Amino acid sequence: MNDLYIPEVDLQLAQDRHAITIIRRVGIGILAALIVCAGIRVLLNIHTANALQDYTAKTLERTVLITKANAGDLQRTLNLPTTLRGNTESIIYARTSGYLSAWHKGIGDKVKKGDLLATIDAPEQVQELAQARAQREQIAARTELAEQTLARWETLQARQSAISQQDLAEKRSMVRQGKADLSAADANVKRLEQLDNFRRVLAPFDGVITRRSVEIGDLIANGGKELFAITQTDVLRLTIWVPQAYANQLKTGAQVTVNLSEHSDAKLNASIERIAGGIDAGTRARQVDLVMQNSGANLLPGAYAEVNIQLTSGIKTLVVPAATLIINDQTQRVAIVEKDNHVRFQVVKLGRDLGRDVEILDGITTEDRLVVSPSDQLTEGELVTTLPWQPAVGDKGSKNNTSVKNAGDDIKPGQNNSKPK
């Protein structure tokens, strides 16, 4: 019974073994595939992590603007307010009394010296002049009679007639008195004639009428009411008050630039004509008078303007934009980008504050690359990317030319700016 061979059983066992082998191989293949996939996934994760790290590092790398200090004589632009005035300005009053009978020139009219501006009617003055002339003729007649009488008495005395010296002296005295009265009468007539001429109001110089304050029929008093205002506009005058700190840096004849908002495109120049010999104790400023040519009469007297004066201190210093400074706990520092593009903080010693720029007396050189407007998050040794700093339009930065704000810069057009407050 034990040796009984059953072929069907062996076939079934062989089939089962074959199936198990196939299943095992499939399992091994699947396991190998899973292992390969896991490896690929790991590699992809590593590559993605490295890429993300590189991207993050590149994103976190800070870009900064850099500039360099400038050496040499410091140039500054002093901006001061002023008002355009005529070369000669005059307010015309009447020298006689009466009523205005006519005016011949109005505002905006150009006049020459001696042109008739207005006529004043004064009939009482005309009659007074006629009376004075008549009185003069009376005195002249009396004086002529006294001279003839003296001549006859001197002739009689020459003939040894009985004429006393007392009577002769009286005749001579009457002649001298008559001549004196005649001279007084002549002076009175000339005075009244001059007053009569004042009824014609004339232009004192070439210019333009800027104001007329009378109408026909107005009562005019001697030295009372203003009649006209006249201004000479072919040459304009400007007055500025220079702060004490810059008072000694000006020279007579130096050229300055004048800016007007309505003539922003025009290049206007003026020259320093006079400089006060002292400083005003009230304002601590020095008066400076300038002249500017205005041949085309394009500029109007009374306009607000700004005078720009270039000043040279002669001090050898380094000048940097104020935006490069880092001030913490009363310590002044700047951020310097080294050759390997790493940041280094350097303590500096400051000189004068020049507005947009500052003077650096110690701590840096002209070769150092300075960070402009450094971020508060910038750290020592940080790697950065640099870009050159370009000053904004109208801002000359640290090119040795700095705009200095001074007393009087806040004066607005239309305010009285004869002196800085």
Sequence and secondary structure as in RCSB ss.txt:
>XXXX:A:sequence
MNDLYIPEVDLQLAQDRHAITIIRRVGIGILAALIVCAGIRVLLNIHTANALQDYTAKTLERTVLITKANAGDLQ
RTLNLPTTLRGNTESIIYARTSGYLSAWHKGIGDKVKKGDLLATIDAPEQVQELAQARAQREQIAARTELAEQTL
ARWETLQARQSAISQQDLAEKRSMVRQGKADLSAADANVKRLEQLDNFRRVLAPFDGVITRRSVEIGDLIANGGK
ELFAITQTDVLRLTIWVPQAYANQLKTGAQVTVNLSEHSDAKLNASIERIAGGIDAGTRARQVDLVMQNSGANLL
PGAYAEVNIQLTSGIKTLVVPAATLIINDQTQRVAIVEKDNHVRFQVVKLGRDLGRDVEILDGITTEDRLVVSPS
DQLTEGELVTTLPWQPAVGDKGSKNNTSVKNAGDDIKPGQNNSKPK
>XXXX:A:secstr
 TT   HHHHHHHHHHHHHHHHHHHHHHHHHHHHHHHHHHHHHHHHHHHHHHHHHHHHHHSEEEEEE  EEEEEE
EEEEEEEE EESSEEEEE SS EEEEEE   TT EE TT EEEEEE HHHHHHHHHHHHHHHHHHHHHHHHHHHH
HHHHHHHHTT S  HHHHHHHHHHHHHHHHHHHHHHHHHHHHHHHHHTTEEE SSSEEEEEE   TT EE TT S
EEEEEE  SEEEEEEEEEGGGGGG  TT EEEEE GGGTTS EEEEEEEE SS BTTTTEEEEEEEEE TT  S 
TT EEEEEEEEEEEEEEEEEEGGGEEEETTEEEEEEE TTSBEEEEE EEEEE SSEEEEEES  TT EEEES  
TT  TT BEEEEE    TT  TTSSEEEE  TTTT  TTS  SS  
